[in-house]
Amino acid sequence: MPGTTKTMGVLTVGGLVMVTAYTVALGSNGWLWFGWVVLGLITLGMVVSRSA
């Protein structure tokens, strides 16, 4: 499982970079930010469940 958690972390950070770049270039999109927050919460849940 550690590899899966690390992959989710990389995807979350990469998603943040992409959503930020999109916002800077084309303007804010609430659905993209919502999707990133959901991805971040899933990643956080995986980290917490792994440490428990």
Residue pairs with C-beta under 8 A, 6 or more apart in sequence:
1 50
2 50
4 46
5 43
5 46
5 47
5 50
8 39
8 42
8 43
8 46
9 43
9 47
11 39
11 43
12 36
12 39
12 40
12 43
15 35
15 36
15 39
16 36
16 40
19 29
19 32
19 33
19 35
19 36
22 29
22 32
23 29
23 32
23 33
